[in-house]
């Protein structure tokens, strides 16, 4: 009976659409595609008033329409194509409802290179993370663009937009070379067309996507993004794109016209709110922000539901990756950006909040298409066992994530504690780092774990102070241990700040990046004496690290902190580096006899910062909190 009713409903619907004056296709995602992919399938999400009732045909050689999926909204139609034998060109698609039809040309492009030739970031790289809105503004920047939801640029307000753009970043590519980093990670650059709130907040950060195929016009255009990446590549710099599959922005068209009831997780509260983002008095459920249930073998259903189905915040609708059409859309989007602008890696936000099987499917597809590409997932739990279980091929869990790189929140957490402590004989200070690294046996590939000392979601390492001794120790560890290191913009010039009032205070503007700035910290003359000292120290370390196989490939040996001194050695092909840290607020001694297994009787070593020789034929005296990086 139900089947008969559905057939009759479709007939009535088609008859009503036959009376329509026009068949209109307003949008197709992806906006274009590429031939020669290993996966020949292509999902086209077609949007237009009443398009869901259309039939679709094409006579393009090598293309087959496999299926049409009609969603609950009559304004969407999913067209699944097989492009196995297709060549590049303009593919005609005819959409017809009754006697009315419209023909659309869809572009199929050749790929610039095969997927095997695309190389991702590795532990040979140092990633420099920056927020485009807060880094630099170009002279052609339009302060307040028309056609977007209400927003304001005001650099005095920490949570409003400040006006940085991609062209501003492009104009400072030489700065990154001077510093010595090799890859740039931008926080999301896609359109965030959310209006400013009445209490002074905006989506300047980029984590509320409203168009997955468009760079936010305040940052620039897709073409400008491509130009920036091309020029970065020409200067030896890779570019990592920040993506978010867990949620989108409330102003995404999917919210006002939901393709299907299960396009989002727990969308029923929107009925109570009458389509607004006000959760008051509704069935709204926010995530618990507790990620442990995802891997907990004893997890309750209610805990799991709160973690993966609860919304991050009311203004960020939670996407349902268990819906096969949703995850296909997202997978294709990541491929499209790789092919279209040539990104060298992806950083995936809020990784465990999304459906685990769906994300594994995404990673498996990318690994098949781009075996040397790399993606890092944000896995914010501070226990190594949790993080390690998310790495590709881990034996700690029966489900393979296919995620090559995970973020080392344990290192960050332990270092955040250690910097405020003296190193004792057991647990405190630098012992915390030692006791974190001892669990590297849990990782399939420790060299493909990303370490960091701060980022846009944490307090700055310096807090509200300027403790350069602690900062040097943190950076020395970060850049010499068996990890992929990630820096946060401005650390090299002692930028500080905390989140105690708002996140904006750890996301301040880079001095000299904006018109009217009193100082230009992109130049030596514009920096203070202390800023130049930090910049020079870090730059020497970064340039020494570039192409250094002792750090990239070397065996790691760490020694339990002894009388306050922590030593980590890296060794490769007869060469050795030593990272030596005094974790005490008083002078200490590195007792050379204890470290002979990595010294092999050597009597001198070179200080990689000063270039001077250090006598290691006898005990080495260390100043309070001193950092030494030696090579021999």
N, C-alpha and C positions, 0 to 999 in steps of 0.2 A: 504494500500500500504506500509506504513511504517513498519507494523508488518511483512509483507512478506519479506521486505528487511532485517529486523533484523534476521529473521529465516535463510534466505539464507546466511547472513554474518556469523552466528554462524556455519552453515554447512561447509562453506569454511574454517573458522578458525579451526574447528575440523579436517578437512581433512589435513590442513597444519601441524597441530600438530601431526597427525598420522605418519607423515614422520620423526618426531623428533627421535633422537637416544635414548633419555632417559627422563623419568619423574623424576624430581628432586625436593624434598622438602628441602629447605634450612633452614627454620625456622618455628616454630609454637609458637604462643603466645596465652595463657599462656604456659609456658614451661612444666607445669604439673598442675593437679587440684585435687580437694578433693571431696569425696563422702559424702553423708549425709547432704548436704546443704538444707536449706529450699527452696531456689530457685534452682530447678533442672536443669535449662537451662545453657548451656555453649557455649560461642562463641569461636571458634578457628580461629585465623587469621593465615592462611597458606601462606607462601611466598616461591616462587620458579619461575624460568623462565618458563613462559607459564602455570603455575599451574591453572590459572583462568579457563581454559577449561576442567579441570578434572571432572570426576564423583568420588564419594566417597562412600565407603561401609565399614561396620563393622559387625562382627557377635558376638560382645562382649555381654554377657548376661546383660539385664537390661538397655541397651543403645539404643536409637533411634535417627536417624538422622532426624531432623525436616525440615531443609532447607539448601540449598546452595545459597550463595549470591555472584554473580560474579560482581566485581567492574570494573570501567573503565580501570584500569591498568590490563593487562592480567597476571600480576605476583602475584596477590593476589586472595585468595579464602577464603571466610568466611564460616565456617561450623558450623551450629547451632545444638547442640546435646541436648537430654533430658536424664539426668542421674538418674531419679527418683528411679529406682530399681537397680542401679549399685553397685557393690562391688569393693573394692580396688583391683588393679592388673594392668597388662600391657594390654591395650586396642589396638588391631590391627586396623589400618586404612589403607584401600587400595585406592590409588589414581590411576585413569586410564584415559588415553587419547588414544582413538582408541584401538589398541592392546597392547600398552605399559602401564605398570603399575609398581607401587612401593608400598611396604608395610612399614608402619611406626608403631612402638610401642609407644603408648602414655600412660604415667603413671598416674593412678588414686590412690591417697593416702587416707588412713583413717585420719580423723581429730584428733588432740591431745585432744581436748575437745570440748564440744558443744559451740555454740555461746553465750548462756546464762551465761556461766561460765567466759567469758572474761570481765574483769573489767577495765573500763577506768579511766582516771584521774578525780578528783573532786576538790572541794574547800578545801578538807582535804590535798591536795598536794601543793607543791611549785615547779614550773617548773624552771629549770636552762637551759637557752638557750646557746648553744655554736656552733661555726663554726669548724667542724672537721679539716679543713685546717689550722686553726690558734690556735688550742688548744694544741696538743701534738703529737710528732713523736716517733714512735717505733724504736728500734735499727735495726730491719729488713727492714726498709723502703728502697725502691728502688727509687733513686732520680729522674731519668728520664726513664720511662718505654718505651720499644719498642712496636710498633704496634698501638700507639695512634697518633692522629694528633699532629703537632708540638707544644710543650709547654716547658716552662722552670720554674724551681723552683729557686726563688731568693727572699730571705727574706728582702732584702733592697728595693724591689719594692712593694709598697702597693697594687697594683692591679694584681700582678702575684701570682702564687701558691707558698705557703711557705712550704708545705710538711707535714702537720699534717695528721694523719691517725686514723682509728678506733682502731687499736691495742694500739696506744698511749693513746686514751681515756680509753680503758679497763684497762690499767695499773694504772689509777688514780681513779678508782671507790671508793676506800676508802676515797679519798679526799672529795667526795660529801657527804659521810656519816658523815665525820668530820664536814663539813660545816653545814649540817642539811637539805639540800634539799631532796625532795622525788621523783622527776621525772626529766628526761633529755630530752630536745628537741634539736635535732641536725638539723641544716640547711641541705638541701637535700644531700643525700649520693649516689644518683643514678648516673650512668655514664653521664658525661658532656664532650663529646669528641669533643669540639670545639677548633680550633687552637688559640693560642695567637694572638692578633692583633699586627700590626706594631707599634702602639703607646703604647704598654705595658699594655694591658688589657687581662684578662683571665676570665674563668667561674669557678674560685676557689670557688665561692659562692654556686654553685650547682643548680642554677635556670634555666638551659638550658638543660633539659634532652634529651639524645640521645638514651637511652635504658631503658625502664621502668621495665625491669626484671633483671637488673644487677647493683650491687654496683660498683661505679667507682673504677677501679683497683688501682688507686693511693691511695684510702682510704682503700682498702682491698678487700675481697671476700664476696660473700653472706654468706658463712659459718662463716667467721669471724664476720660478722654483727650479725648473730644468736648467736654466742658464747658470744659476748659482751652483748647482751640482756639477755641471760640466766644467765650470771654472775651478771648483774645488778639486775635481779629479785631475785637472791639468797641473795643479799645485801639489799633487800627492796626498790629498785629503779625501777620506771617505765620508759619506753622509748616512746617518742612521735616522730612520723615520719613526716617530712615536705614533702608535696606533692604539685604538680602544675598541675592542669587540664586545666588552661587557655591557656597555651602555652607549646611548647617543644623547643628544640635547633635546630638550622638551619642544623646541621649535622645529624639529625635523618634521617634514611633511607626513611621516608615518604616524605621528601622534594625532593630528587632526583627522586624518583619513587612514585608519589602521588597516593594513592589508588583510590581516586575519586576526581573530581573537587571541591566537597563541603566538603572535609576532613578538609580543612582550611577555615577560613574566609578571604575573599578578596584576593585570591591568584593570581589574574590576573596580578598583577604587576611583578610577577616572570617571566612572558613571556617577559616583557619589559627589565628586568635585565638579561635575558638569564640564569636564574637559579641561579644568584649570590645574595648575600645579600646587594648589593649596591643599595640604593633606588633612587639615583640621576637620575632625568629625567624619573621616572617611575610613575605609578599610585598608588604607595605606600601610605597607609593611616595609620598613627599612632593613637593610642588611645588618647583621650583628657585627660586621667587620672582623669576625673571628674565623680565620681560615682553617683552623685545625680540623673541623668536621669533614672536610673534603678528603682527607687521608686517614681519618680516625677509623680503625676497624670496628669500633663500638659506637659509632656516631648514631644519634637518634634522628628520626625523620624530621622532627621539628627543628633541630639544630641545623641540619643540612639545608632545609628549605630556607631558613633565615639567611644563611650564608650565600647561597648561589641564586636564589630567586628574589630575595629582598632587594629593593632598589638602593643604589648607592646614596642618592639624595632624591627628594621629590622632583627636582628639575632635570634628572638624568634617567630617562626611561630604561629599564633593564631588558636588554635584548635576550630572546630565547634561542640560544644556539642549538637546542634540541629539535627545533623546527628545521628540517633539512633545507628548506628554501632560504632561511635566514643565514645559515652557516655557509651555504653556497655563495650567496651574495657577498658575504664578508671575505671569503677566501678569494673570490675573483677580484675584489677590490684591492687586496694586497698585491696580487699578481699584476694588476693593471698599473699600480704605481711603480713597481719594479721595472716593468717594461717601458713605461711612458717617460719616467724622469731618471731612471737609472740609480735608485737608491742602493746602498751597499749593505743595508741591514735594517732590521725592525726591532724596536723596543715595544713590547706589548704591555700596556697598562693593566693593572688589576687582574693579573692572569688567573689566579685560582677562583675568582668570583664567577667566572664564566663556566659554562658546562664543560666538564673535563673531557668527555668523549668528543664533543664538537671541536674543542681546541686541539686535541690530538689528531683529529682528521685534518685540520688546517695545516698543522706542522708536517704531517706525513705527505700531503700534497706538495707543499713547498719544498720539502726535502727531495722528493722525486723530481720535481721540475728544476730545482736549483741546488744540487748536492753540495756546493761550496758556499752557499749563502748562509747567513747566520741571523738568528732571532734570539733576543734575550727577554725573558719573562720576569715581570715584577712579582716576586713570591715573598711577601712580607711576613715571614715568621723567623724568629731569631735563633731557631734550633737547626744545626747543620743537617740532622736527619730528615727534617721536613723538606728543606731546600733540595737536598740530594735526591730525594724521591721524585722530584719533578724533572730531573735531567734525563735526556734521551738514553734509553737502554738500561735504566736503573733496575737493579734486582730487588730494590726495597719495596716495590709495589708491582702487582701483576699487570697493571695497565701501562703501556709505553706512552709517554707523553710526546716523544719525538722532538722535544724542545732541547736544543743543543746547549744553550747558555741560560743559567739562572743567576739571580742577584744574591750576593753574599751579605744578607742582613745580619748574620751572626758576627762577621768581622766588624761591620759598622757599629753594632750594639756593644760589643766588647771594647772596642776602641773608644767609644763615647764614655764608657765608665773608666777605662784605664787612664785617660788623659787627666783626670782629676785625682789620681791616686799615686802614691809612691809604690814602686815595685818591691814586694816583700819576698819571702822565701817560698810562698805557696800559691796564693790565689789572686792577689791584687795586682794592679798595675799591668805591666806587660805580660805577666803570667796569663792574663785573660786572653791575649792574642795567641800565645802558645797553646793554651788549652782549647782554643777554637780550631786552630789549624791541625791539631792531632786527629781530628775527625775527617780529614780529607780522604781517608780510606773509604768513606761512604760514597764519594763521588766517582762516577764512571770516568770523568775527565776533569780533574781539578783545574787544569789550564783553561777550561772553557767555563769558568765561573767568574762573574763580574763583581769586583770589589769596589767599594767606594767609602769615603769618609763623611760624605754629606751629599744632599741633593735638594731639589726644590720642595720636597715634602718634609724635610728635617730642619732643625736648627743648623745654622752655619757652624762649622767645626770650631771657629773662634768664639762662638757665642756672641756676647757683646764686648769681648776683650780683644787682645792682640798678642796672645801667647805664641810667639813664633817658634819657641823651642819645642812645644808640644806639636805644633803644626808640621815642623820639619820631620819629627819622628813619625808622624802619621803618614806623611807623603813618602818618606823613605820606605816604609813598609809596603804601602800601596803599590809603589812602582818597582819593587824588586821581588816580591813574593810571586808564587806560581798562580797568577790570576790575570784576568783582563781588567785593567784599571780604568776607572771613570772619574774624571775631575768635574767640578762644578764651577761655572764661570765666575771669575773674579777672585777666586782663592789666591791666585798668583799675585794679586795686588792687595791682599789682606781684607777683602770684603767680609763683613761680619753681619750678625743679626740673629734674632730669635723669633719664634712663632707665638710668643706669649700673648700678643695682641691680635695679630693676623698673619697669614702666610706671606703677605706682601712684604714683610720686613726681612724675609730671607730671599726675596726676589727683587732686590733693589736694582735701579738702573746702573748700567756700567758707566762709570764717569768718563765723559768724552764721547759717548755714543749719540748724544742728542744736542741739537742746536741750543746754544746758550749756556752749555755746561762750562763751569769756571775752570775745570781741569780736564785734560785729555790723557787718561791713563793708558791709551793705546801707544803712547810715545814715552821714551825715557825722560824727556824734559818735563812732561806733564805729571810724572809720578814723584812722590816724596822719596826721601832717602831710604826709609824703611820699606816702602813699596818696591823700589828698585832692587833693594837687597834681596827681597823675597822672590821677585820675578827672576832675577839673575840666577839665584840658587836653584830654583825649580827648572828653569830653562836648561841649565847645564845638565841636570839630572835627566830631563826628558830627551835631550839630544844624545846623551850617552846611551840611553836605553834603546834608541831607534836602531833596528837591525842588529841588536846585540844578542847573539844566540845563547850567551851565558844566561840571560834573563828569559829569553823566549823558549829555549829548549832545555836549559840546564836542570840537572838534578837538584832538588832542594833538601838541605839538611838544616834542621833547627835545633838549637841547644836550649834546654830548660834555663830560664833566667837564673844567673848565678851571681849572688851578691849584688843584685840589682841590674846586672848587665845581660841584655838579650842579644843573641847573635844568630843570624840566619845566613847560611852560605848557599850559593848557587854555583854549580860546576858543570863545565862542558868542554870537551876536547882539550883537556889540560889547562883550561883557564878557570879562575875562581873569582867570585865577587863576595864580599862580606858586608852585610848590613849590621852595624854595631850600634846599639842604643843603650844609653845609661838611663835607667828608669828611676833614678833617685834624684832628689833635690840637693844632693851634695856630690862632691867628686867621688869617682869610683875607679876601679882597676879591672881591666880585661886581662885575666891571667892566661897568658899565651899557651902554657902547657896544656890547658884544658881543651884547646881547639886544634891540636896538631893533626888530627885526622883529616882536616880540610886544608891545613896550611902546608902540609908535606915538607916541612923544614924550611919554608921560605923565610927570608930575613927582612925583606922590604916589600911594601905594597904602595900603590899610588892612590892618593885621595882624589876621587873623581871630580870633586867640586873645585878644589884648589889646584890640582895638578901636582902637588908636592908629594914627595916620598915620605912614607911613615915607617919607622923602624918597628917591625913585628918580630924581631929576634929577641925581644924582651917584653915584659908586661907593658901594656898600653894604658897610660893615664887618661882618664876621661873627665871632662868638666861636668858639672851638674847638668843633667838632661841633654848631654851632647849626643849628636848624631854623626856617625862616621860611615861613609860608604867607600870601601876600598876594593881595588882590583889587583890581582896578582897572577 
